């Protein structure tokens, strides 16, 4: 699988969602430098298990991608990571909340 194919937009599987959630829990309270170390560890584990990141399963690739996203977020942040202040996470929660868009079903028979 090429990097391009692995990074194409798609509906994440339950395993990918769970992997991202686990990373967010593990990252809570960590600083930029600590998340950099976590990326290195996650990538090394993927290489050890699958030979390279591209050959790893979707959940592993999702976890590494989430570590990268959080590390980039913290680059200019200076403080520890918190999902409560992560705009990406908060946007996802809002989009998945059925009460966020109460009129969504209007107009349907």
N, CA and C of each residue as an Amber inpcrd file, in Angstrom:
protein
   327
   0.8450000  -1.1660000   0.0000000   0.0000000   0.0000000   0.0000000
   0.8950000   1.2350000   0.0000000   0.5870000   2.2010000  -0.8320000
   1.3890000   3.4170000  -0.8830000   0.9240000   4.3910000   0.1870000
   1.7800000   5.3610000   0.4930000   1.3920000   6.3850000   1.4540000
   0.1250000   7.0920000   1.0000000   0.0360000   7.3660000  -0.3170000
  -1.1270000   8.0670000  -0.8410000  -2.4030000   7.2850000  -0.5800000
  -2.3870000   5.9950000  -0.8370000  -3.5780000   5.1780000  -0.6210000
  -3.9350000   5.1060000   0.8560000  -2.9540000   4.9830000   1.7120000
  -3.2070000   4.8860000   3.1480000  -3.7600000   6.1850000   3.7130000
  -3.4290000   7.3010000   3.0760000  -3.8500000   8.6030000   3.5780000
  -5.0760000   9.1640000   2.8880000  -5.6410000   8.4150000   1.9720000
  -6.8510000   8.8680000   1.2890000  -7.9730000   9.0170000   2.3110000
  -8.8340000  10.0170000   2.1240000  -9.9770000  10.1500000   3.0270000
 -10.8530000   8.8960000   2.9610000 -11.2810000   8.4490000   4.1030000
 -12.1610000   7.2870000   4.1870000 -12.9010000   7.3250000   5.5110000
 -13.9420000   6.5400000   5.5990000 -14.6570000   6.4170000   6.8640000
 -13.8260000   5.4890000   7.7470000 -13.3790000   5.9830000   8.9020000
 -12.5300000   5.1430000   9.7450000 -13.3010000   3.9500000  10.3120000
 -12.6010000   2.8510000  10.4300000 -13.1870000   1.6480000  11.0220000
 -13.2770000   1.8300000  12.5310000 -13.9990000   0.9350000  13.1740000
 -14.0780000   0.9660000  14.6340000 -12.6870000   0.8070000  15.2550000
 -11.8580000  -0.0420000  14.6430000 -10.4990000  -0.2560000  15.1580000
  -9.6610000   1.0210000  15.0400000  -9.8270000   1.7510000  13.9410000
  -9.0900000   3.0070000  13.7720000  -9.5580000   4.0470000  14.7890000
 -10.8720000   4.1410000  14.9870000 -11.3970000   5.0840000  15.9850000
 -10.8830000   4.7370000  17.3790000 -10.8880000   3.4530000  17.6980000
 -10.4150000   3.0200000  19.0180000  -8.9260000   3.3240000  19.1940000
  -8.1410000   3.1190000  18.1440000  -6.7060000   3.4010000  18.2150000
  -6.4610000   4.8830000  18.4550000  -7.1790000   5.7380000  17.7410000
  -7.0300000   7.1850000  17.9420000  -7.4490000   7.5930000  19.3450000
  -8.5130000   6.9890000  19.8360000  -8.9820000   7.2890000  21.1910000
  -7.9430000   6.8860000  22.2290000  -7.3440000   5.7120000  22.0560000
  -6.2980000   5.2650000  22.9870000  -5.1140000   6.2290000  22.9820000
  -4.7280000   6.6840000  21.7930000  -3.6090000   7.6320000  21.6980000
  -3.9510000   8.9190000  22.4420000  -5.1640000   9.4140000  22.2630000
  -5.5630000  10.6460000  22.9570000  -5.5070000  10.4720000  24.4710000
  -5.9560000   9.3210000  24.9490000  -5.8870000   9.0520000  26.3920000
  -4.4320000   9.0110000  26.8540000  -3.5720000   8.3260000  26.0880000
  -2.1640000   8.2220000  26.4530000  -1.4610000   9.5650000  26.3620000
  -1.8810000  10.4100000  25.4350000  -1.2240000  11.7000000  25.2160000
  -1.6400000  12.7650000  26.2220000  -2.7580000  12.5640000  26.8690000
  -3.2490000  13.5690000  27.8110000  -2.1890000  13.8600000  28.8790000
  -1.8420000  15.1350000  28.9700000  -0.8380000  15.5780000  29.9350000
   0.5880000  15.5780000  29.4240000   0.8140000  15.0170000  28.2240000
   2.1760000  14.9690000  27.6890000   2.5370000  16.2750000  26.9930000
   3.8270000  16.5620000  26.9570000   4.3450000  17.7330000  26.2500000
   4.7700000  17.3340000  24.8380000   5.1560000  18.3230000  24.0640000
   5.6000000  18.0910000  22.6870000   6.7370000  17.0780000  22.6360000
   7.7380000  17.2430000  23.4730000   8.8940000  16.3350000  23.4490000
   8.4850000  14.9070000  23.8110000   7.5720000  14.7740000  24.7390000
   7.1150000  13.4420000  25.1210000   6.3190000  12.7770000  23.9990000
   5.5280000  13.5660000  23.2740000   4.7780000  12.9690000  22.1570000
   5.7050000  12.6170000  21.0000000   6.8000000  13.3550000  20.8260000
   7.7910000  12.9730000  19.8150000   8.3630000  11.5950000  20.1310000
   8.6500000  11.3520000  21.3990000   9.1550000  10.0410000  21.8140000
   8.1040000   8.9600000  21.5730000   6.8510000   9.2980000  21.7920000
   5.7680000   8.3260000  21.5780000   5.6270000   7.9710000  20.1020000
   5.8120000   8.9570000  19.2150000   5.7720000   8.6730000  17.7670000
   6.8740000   7.6780000  17.4150000   8.0730000   7.9500000  17.8970000
   9.1990000   7.0590000  17.6020000   8.9140000   5.6410000  18.0880000
   8.3430000   5.5160000  19.2690000   8.0290000   4.1930000  19.8180000
   6.9370000   3.5060000  18.9920000   5.9170000   4.2540000  18.5990000
   4.8220000   3.6810000  17.8070000   5.3180000   3.2410000  16.4330000
   6.1530000   4.0560000  15.8110000   6.7060000   3.6920000  14.5040000
   7.6110000   2.4660000  14.6190000   8.4230000   2.4160000  15.6610000
   9.3130000   1.2660000  15.8570000   8.5080000  -0.0060000  16.0810000
   7.4340000   0.0870000  16.8400000   6.5810000  -1.0820000  17.0770000
   5.9260000  -1.5470000  15.7800000   5.5200000  -0.6050000  14.9370000
   4.9020000  -0.9620000  13.6570000   5.9020000  -1.6560000  12.7480000
   7.1150000  -1.1510000  12.7140000   8.1620000  -1.7560000  11.8860000
   8.4970000  -3.1520000  12.3930000   8.5730000  -3.2920000  13.7030000
   8.8820000  -4.6020000  14.2790000   7.7790000  -5.6190000  13.9740000
   6.5390000  -5.1730000  14.0150000   5.4140000  -6.0890000  13.8150000
   5.1420000  -6.3900000  12.3440000   5.2990000  -5.3710000  11.4800000
   4.8730000  -5.5410000  10.0940000   5.9800000  -5.3580000   9.0660000
   7.1510000  -4.9630000   9.4940000   8.2350000  -4.7400000   8.5500000
   8.3980000  -3.2830000   8.1690000   7.2830000  -2.5760000   8.0250000
   7.2910000  -1.1310000   7.7950000   5.9030000  -0.5840000   8.0990000
   5.8120000   0.7240000   8.2230000   4.5490000   1.3480000   8.6040000
   3.4670000   1.1180000   7.5580000   3.8400000   1.1630000   6.2940000
   2.8550000   1.0020000   5.2250000   2.2150000  -0.3860000   5.2370000
   2.9300000  -1.3760000   5.7440000   2.4080000  -2.7410000   5.7990000
   1.6340000  -3.0220000   7.0840000   1.6610000  -2.1030000   8.0110000
   0.9620000  -2.2910000   9.2800000  -0.5440000  -2.2250000   9.0640000
  -1.2870000  -2.7400000  10.0200000  -2.7440000  -2.7050000   9.9000000
  -3.2610000  -1.2810000  10.0480000  -4.5030000  -1.0830000   9.6710000
  -5.0970000   0.2550000   9.6460000  -5.1120000   0.9040000  11.0230000
  -5.3550000   0.1250000  12.0690000  -5.3850000   0.6930000  13.4150000
  -4.0100000   1.2080000  13.8310000  -2.9710000   0.4760000  13.4720000
  -1.6100000   0.9120000  13.8020000  -1.2710000   2.1940000  13.0520000
  -1.6070000   2.2380000  11.7580000  -1.3610000   3.4630000  10.9830000
  -2.1450000   4.6390000  11.5520000  -3.3870000   4.3870000  11.9970000
  -4.2030000   5.4510000  12.5900000  -3.5740000   5.9570000  13.8850000
  -3.0490000   5.0450000  14.6910000  -2.4060000   5.4480000  15.9480000
  -1.1810000   6.3210000  15.6850000  -0.3530000   5.9110000  14.7410000
   0.8340000   6.7090000  14.4040000   0.4130000   8.0720000  13.8580000
  -0.5930000   8.0860000  13.0090000  -1.0820000   9.3580000  12.4550000
  -1.5970000  10.2770000  13.5580000  -2.2670000   9.7060000  14.5480000
  -2.7930000  10.5250000  15.6480000  -1.6590000  11.0640000  16.5150000
  -0.6370000  10.2430000  16.7690000   0.5340000  10.7490000  17.4950000
   1.1660000  11.9050000  16.7270000   1.2640000  11.7820000  15.4200000
   1.8500000  12.8600000  14.6010000   1.0000000  14.1240000  14.6870000
  -0.3240000  13.9660000  14.5650000  -1.2210000  15.1280000  14.6010000
  -1.1070000  15.8430000  15.9500000  -1.1090000  15.0960000  17.0330000
  -1.0200000  15.6880000  18.3640000   0.3360000  16.3650000  18.5580000
   1.3890000  15.7430000  18.0800000   2.7190000  16.3370000  18.2060000
   2.7920000  17.6540000  17.4370000   2.2320000  17.6830000  16.2370000
   2.2000000  18.9320000  15.4670000   1.3800000  20.0000000  16.1850000
   0.2750000  19.5870000  16.7840000  -0.5660000  20.5180000  17.5370000
   0.2110000  21.1480000  18.6880000   1.0110000  20.3360000  19.3620000
   1.7580000  20.8170000  20.5260000   3.0160000  21.5950000  20.1710000
   3.4220000  21.5830000  18.9080000   4.6660000  22.2380000  18.5080000
   4.7120000  23.6940000  18.9590000   3.6480000  24.4300000  18.7360000
   3.5920000  25.8420000  19.1280000   2.8360000  26.0630000  20.4330000
   2.2650000  25.0100000  20.9600000   1.3850000  25.1210000  22.1170000
   2.1480000  25.4110000  23.4010000   3.1780000  24.6630000  23.6500000
   4.0000000  24.8760000  24.8360000   3.5280000  24.1560000  26.0810000
   2.2780000  23.7930000  26.1410000   1.7610000  23.1160000  27.3240000
   1.4500000  21.6650000  27.0470000   0.8710000  21.0000000  28.0140000
   0.5190000  19.5960000  27.8350000  -0.7290000  19.4290000  26.9730000
  -0.8650000  18.2410000  26.3940000  -2.0150000  17.9310000  25.5480000
  -3.2530000  17.6680000  26.3870000  -4.3830000  18.1470000  25.8940000
  -5.6790000  17.8490000  26.4920000  -6.7110000  17.7340000  25.3760000
  -7.4490000  16.6290000  25.3070000  -8.5010000  16.5140000  24.3030000
  -9.5660000  17.6000000  24.4560000  -9.7140000  18.1330000  25.6680000
 -10.7170000  19.1690000  25.9110000 -10.3930000  20.4700000  25.1840000
  -9.1200000  20.7020000  24.8740000  -8.7300000  21.9230000  24.1740000
  -8.2780000  21.6430000  22.7390000  -8.4510000  20.4210000  22.2820000
  -8.0730000  20.0200000  20.9200000  -9.2580000  20.2990000  19.9930000
  -9.1360000  21.3100000  19.1520000 -10.2350000  21.7150000  18.2770000
 -10.6860000  20.5810000  17.3600000  -9.7550000  19.7600000  16.8870000
 -10.0990000  18.6390000  16.0090000 -10.9950000  17.6480000  16.7450000
 -10.6210000  17.2880000  17.9500000 -11.4010000  16.3370000  18.7450000
 -12.7630000  16.9310000  19.0770000 -12.7890000  18.1840000  19.4830000
 -14.0610000  18.8130000  19.8270000 -14.9820000  18.9090000  18.6110000
 -14.4140000  19.1580000  17.4480000 -15.2110000  19.1840000  16.2150000
 -15.8110000  17.8210000  15.9140000 -15.0270000  16.7650000  16.1160000
 -15.5430000  15.4110000  15.9000000 -16.6770000  15.1080000  16.8670000
 -16.5050000  15.4590000  18.1150000 -17.5400000  15.1920000  19.1050000
 -18.8270000  15.9340000  18.7670000 -18.6950000  17.1690000  18.3280000
 -19.8660000  17.9470000  17.9460000 -20.5610000  17.3270000  16.7450000
 -19.7890000  16.9080000  15.7630000 -20.3670000  16.3130000  14.5520000
 -21.0710000  14.9970000  14.8470000 -20.6020000  14.2510000  15.8300000
 -21.2000000  12.9550000  16.1530000 -22.3480000  13.0600000  17.1390000
 -22.5200000  14.2230000  17.7590000 -23.5670000  14.4060000  18.7520000
 -24.9010000  14.6320000  18.0420000 -25.8590000  13.7290000  18.2000000
 -27.1380000  13.8900000  17.5020000 -27.9090000  15.1160000  17.9830000
 -27.5960000  15.6220000  19.1760000 -28.2760000  16.8010000  19.6960000
 -27.6580000  18.0980000  19.1730000 -26.5040000  18.0000000  18.5160000
 -25.8440000  19.1910000  17.9990000 -26.6180000  19.7910000  16.8320000
 -27.3240000  18.9390000  16.0810000 -28.0830000  19.3870000  14.9210000
 -29.5200000  18.8700000  15.0600000 -30.3240000  19.4860000  15.9380000
 -31.6500000  18.9510000  16.2230000 -32.6070000  18.9730000  15.0340000
 -32.3850000  19.8160000  14.0430000 -33.2900000  19.9140000  12.8950000
 -32.8160000  19.1170000  11.6980000 -31.8340000  18.2740000  11.8800000
 -31.2310000  17.5410000  10.7770000 -32.2650000  16.6740000  10.0350000
 -33.2240000  16.1080000  10.7130000 -34.1900000  15.2090000  10.0840000
 -35.4050000  15.9100000   9.5120000 -35.5120000  17.2150000   9.6510000
 -36.6700000  17.9400000   9.1320000 -36.7360000  17.8490000   7.6180000
 -37.9450000  17.7780000   7.1280000 -38.1380000  17.7270000   5.6800000
 -38.1940000  16.3160000   5.1360000 -37.8930000  15.3390000   5.9580000
 -37.9600000  13.9580000   5.5210000 -39.3340000  13.4120000   5.8590000
 -39.8830000  12.5330000   5.0180000 -41.2110000  11.9830000   5.2980000
 -41.2400000  11.1240000   6.5230000
